[in-house]
Amino acid sequence: MATSIDFMNYICDQINGVGEIRYRKMFGEYLIYVNEKPLIVVCDNTAFIKKIDCIKELMEGAETGFPYKGAKEHYILDIDNSELSKTVVKEAEKVTPLPKKKK
């Protein structure tokens, strides 16, 4: 089941205010960028965020999963909890580097 555009708009609404948000369709699913940094992988109407140390405490008890075959395990972001989602995204954005430009 592919991610719906309605769900993508819902995620963007839920994290509105954390920075400049855009998304890009990739391989039939989506990647959400905040301030040009790739932060949230969205597959099958589920929002995934990398397991990184700075959000470990915030995501304690959160479900985990694999967004696609061959991916590392990610946290599943409770996107219905807007305040938690914003906090997690803000913290992850601080330590996520900008992608390197292709030559």
DAURSUL-V767189 format. One line per field, one symbol per residue. phi: phi as a letter, one per 40 degrees, with the letter a starting at -180 (. if undefined). burial: + if it has 24 or more other C-alpha atoms within 12 Angstrom, else -. A space follows every 50 residues. Layout:
phi=???
burial=???
//
This chain:
phi=.cccccccccdcccbdhcicbabbcbfgbbbcbbfgbcbbcbbffbcbbd cbdcbdcccdgccbabcacgcccbcccccccdccdcccccccccbccccc ccc
burial=--+----+--++-++--+--+++-----++++++--+++++++-++++++ ++--+--++-----+-+------++++++-----+++++++++--+---- ---
//
